[in-house]
Amino acid sequence: MSPSGRVESGRPGVGRDTDGDGPLGPGKRRRLAMARAARREELLDGPLDDAEVLRGNLRDLRRINRLLGGTALSARALSRLLETTAVTVTAVRLLDVGTGAADIPLALLRRARRSQLPLSIVAVDARPEVLDAARAVDTALTLPGAPELAVADGRHLPWPAASFDVAHASLVLHHLEPRDAVAFLAELRRVSRHGVIVNDLVRSRAAWALAILGARLLTRNPLTRNDAPLSVRRAYTLPEVRELLRAAGLRPVHVGVGVMRHRFAIAAVPVDALTGAARAPERP
């Protein structure tokens, strides 16, 4: 990160000329790059007075996670993290921060039951109205064996250090400016024994176009239609995310990217825990 706190993005372009005039030169790459829409709030970050609109937005996010691979990316990252860190606990305890509809925790629990992995999940969101909407959208959240839902701010979690084996966050990072993003990642690292999983969007013009098209075709929900394209513009690139993780004392051991390269899930471990199996190179 630069002294101003801004994440330095990208790598120098590689081309036949180096003054930026050629088709692959750094000047061309800079012109094609999408600047991050810093300090632009999504509607979901503001007042959530219309409960039905909020429930509709959570239904859209569940559908997006399922159809566009967000859920599968988190599941794969969890498997890789447990393999890489050689977790030997009899039961895995996972904290999901910024849970929204809590659809990814529910999916992880279903997969864990099929593979006979003893997994329990605490899922938190900073907004109680979001958790109320999540329960209304999916009554499975009210059944025995569901994730435990709680209200908590991801930057100031109310648990002691190492209370969980893994901390997970999906579609949270892009809501945060770099300084808060580093604090958030450091807090995830603090409460997890073995590592963290960060699942989010990739900022690119292609992903932005996909978000605009998808929001127009798949929903009439005003939250989704406004926030989907803006979320991509607020998102970080993979090099920027790596720098945020480094600043938070974390090193990736797995990087998964969606087939359309619109989304990623990174499993990372504390830098000071890189011994033995955890020192293995990143795996796809």
MOMO-V613607 format. One record per residue. N is the residue number from 1. RES is the residue in three letters. PSI is psi in whole degrees, -180 to 180 (none if undefined). Layout:
# MOMO-V613607
n={N & N}
res={RES & RES}
psi={PSI & PSI}
This chain:
# MOMO-V613607
n={1 & 2 & 3 & 4 & 5 & 6 & 7 & 8 & 9 & 10 & 11 & 12 & 13 & 14 & 15 & 16 & 17 & 18 & 19 & 20 & 21 & 22 & 23 & 24 & 25 & 26 & 27 & 28 & 29 & 30 & 31 & 32 & 33 & 34 & 35 & 36 & 37 & 38 & 39 & 40 & 41 & 42 & 43 & 44 & 45 & 46 & 47 & 48 & 49 & 50 & 51 & 52 & 53 & 54 & 55 & 56 & 57 & 58 & 59 & 60 & 61 & 62 & 63 & 64 & 65 & 66 & 67 & 68 & 69 & 70 & 71 & 72 & 73 & 74 & 75 & 76 & 77 & 78 & 79 & 80 & 81 & 82 & 83 & 84 & 85 & 86 & 87 & 88 & 89 & 90 & 91 & 92 & 93 & 94 & 95 & 96 & 97 & 98 & 99 & 100 & 101 & 102 & 103 & 104 & 105 & 106 & 107 & 108 & 109 & 110 & 111 & 112 & 113 & 114 & 115 & 116 & 117 & 118 & 119 & 120 & 121 & 122 & 123 & 124 & 125 & 126 & 127 & 128 & 129 & 130 & 131 & 132 & 133 & 134 & 135 & 136 & 137 & 138 & 139 & 140 & 141 & 142 & 143 & 144 & 145 & 146 & 147 & 148 & 149 & 150 & 151 & 152 & 153 & 154 & 155 & 156 & 157 & 158 & 159 & 160 & 161 & 162 & 163 & 164 & 165 & 166 & 167 & 168 & 169 & 170 & 171 & 172 & 173 & 174 & 175 & 176 & 177 & 178 & 179 & 180 & 181 & 182 & 183 & 184 & 185 & 186 & 187 & 188 & 189 & 190 & 191 & 192 & 193 & 194 & 195 & 196 & 197 & 198 & 199 & 200 & 201 & 202 & 203 & 204 & 205 & 206 & 207 & 208 & 209 & 210 & 211 & 212 & 213 & 214 & 215 & 216 & 217 & 218 & 219 & 220 & 221 & 222 & 223 & 224 & 225 & 226 & 227 & 228 & 229 & 230 & 231 & 232 & 233 & 234 & 235 & 236 & 237 & 238 & 239 & 240 & 241 & 242 & 243 & 244 & 245 & 246 & 247 & 248 & 249 & 250 & 251 & 252 & 253 & 254 & 255 & 256 & 257 & 258 & 259 & 260 & 261 & 262 & 263 & 264 & 265 & 266 & 267 & 268 & 269 & 270 & 271 & 272 & 273 & 274 & 275 & 276 & 277 & 278 & 279 & 280 & 281 & 282 & 283 & 284}
res={MET & SER & PRO & SER & GLY & ARG & VAL & GLU & SER & GLY & ARG & PRO & GLY & VAL & GLY & ARG & ASP & THR & ASP & GLY & ASP & GLY & PRO & LEU & GLY & PRO & GLY & LYS & ARG & ARG & ARG & LEU & ALA & MET & ALA & ARG & ALA & ALA & ARG & ARG & GLU & GLU & LEU & LEU & ASP & GLY & PRO & LEU & ASP & ASP & ALA & GLU & VAL & LEU & ARG & GLY & ASN & LEU & ARG & ASP & LEU & ARG & ARG & ILE & ASN & ARG & LEU & LEU & GLY & GLY & THR & ALA & LEU & SER & ALA & ARG & ALA & LEU & SER & ARG & LEU & LEU & GLU & THR & THR & ALA & VAL & THR & VAL & THR & ALA & VAL & ARG & LEU & LEU & ASP & VAL & GLY & THR & GLY & ALA & ALA & ASP & ILE & PRO & LEU & ALA & LEU & LEU & ARG & ARG & ALA & ARG & ARG & SER & GLN & LEU & PRO & LEU & SER & ILE & VAL & ALA & VAL & ASP & ALA & ARG & PRO & GLU & VAL & LEU & ASP & ALA & ALA & ARG & ALA & VAL & ASP & THR & ALA & LEU & THR & LEU & PRO & GLY & ALA & PRO & GLU & LEU & ALA & VAL & ALA & ASP & GLY & ARG & HIS & LEU & PRO & TRP & PRO & ALA & ALA & SER & PHE & ASP & VAL & ALA & HIS & ALA & SER & LEU & VAL & LEU & HIS & HIS & LEU & GLU & PRO & ARG & ASP & ALA & VAL & ALA & PHE & LEU & ALA & GLU & LEU & ARG & ARG & VAL & SER & ARG & HIS & GLY & VAL & ILE & VAL & ASN & ASP & LEU & VAL & ARG & SER & ARG & ALA & ALA & TRP & ALA & LEU & ALA & ILE & LEU & GLY & ALA & ARG & LEU & LEU & THR & ARG & ASN & PRO & LEU & THR & ARG & ASN & ASP & ALA & PRO & LEU & SER & VAL & ARG & ARG & ALA & TYR & THR & LEU & PRO & GLU & VAL & ARG & GLU & LEU & LEU & ARG & ALA & ALA & GLY & LEU & ARG & PRO & VAL & HIS & VAL & GLY & VAL & GLY & VAL & MET & ARG & HIS & ARG & PHE & ALA & ILE & ALA & ALA & VAL & PRO & VAL & ASP & ALA & LEU & THR & GLY & ALA & ALA & ARG & ALA & PRO & GLU & ARG & PRO}
psi={149 & 165 & -25 & -9 & -5 & 138 & 128 & 127 & 152 & 175 & 158 & 140 & 153 & 116 & -177 & -26 & 159 & 11 & 6 & -1 & -26 & 169 & -24 & 8 & 162 & -31 & -44 & -43 & -40 & -38 & -33 & -22 & 149 & 119 & 146 & 136 & 77 & 147 & 28 & 116 & 139 & 160 & -34 & -21 & -11 & -159 & 140 & 64 & -26 & 102 & -37 & -40 & -41 & -44 & -40 & -39 & -42 & -37 & -41 & -44 & -38 & -45 & -42 & -45 & -40 & -47 & -32 & 12 & 5 & -42 & -45 & -36 & -43 & -41 & -43 & -41 & -39 & -44 & -45 & -40 & -44 & -38 & -45 & -39 & -1 & 51 & 130 & 12 & 154 & -23 & 142 & 129 & 121 & 139 & 124 & 120 & 134 & 49 & -25 & -120 & -7 & 25 & -35 & -45 & -42 & -42 & -40 & -39 & -40 & -45 & -39 & -40 & -39 & -35 & 5 & 34 & 121 & 101 & 133 & 148 & 134 & 125 & 125 & 153 & 150 & -15 & 114 & -30 & -27 & -43 & -38 & -43 & -38 & -43 & -37 & -34 & -38 & 106 & -10 & -23 & -12 & 0 & 159 & 142 & -4 & 166 & 145 & 122 & 139 & 156 & 126 & 146 & 124 & -18 & -12 & 72 & 140 & 30 & 150 & 167 & 144 & 35 & -20 & 158 & -40 & 141 & 135 & 142 & 129 & 130 & 38 & -42 & -39 & -16 & -13 & 141 & 161 & -45 & -45 & -33 & -43 & -43 & -39 & -48 & -39 & -35 & -39 & -43 & -40 & -42 & -4 & 139 & -39 & -31 & 179 & 157 & 126 & 121 & 123 & -179 & 158 & 129 & 118 & 161 & -36 & -44 & -36 & -46 & -41 & -40 & -42 & -48 & -47 & -41 & -34 & -34 & -32 & -16 & 158 & 4 & 125 & -34 & -49 & -44 & -36 & -45 & -29 & -54 & -37 & -35 & -41 & -42 & -26 & -13 & 169 & 157 & 165 & -43 & -37 & -40 & -41 & -39 & -38 & -44 & -44 & -43 & -26 & 5 & 30 & 148 & 128 & 140 & -8 & 133 & 113 & 138 & 139 & 159 & -28 & 6 & 31 & -11 & 155 & 161 & 122 & 129 & 129 & 150 & 157 & 140 & -38 & -2 & 7 & 77 & 156 & -129 & -27 & -13 & 5 & 152 & 164 & 142 & 143 & none}
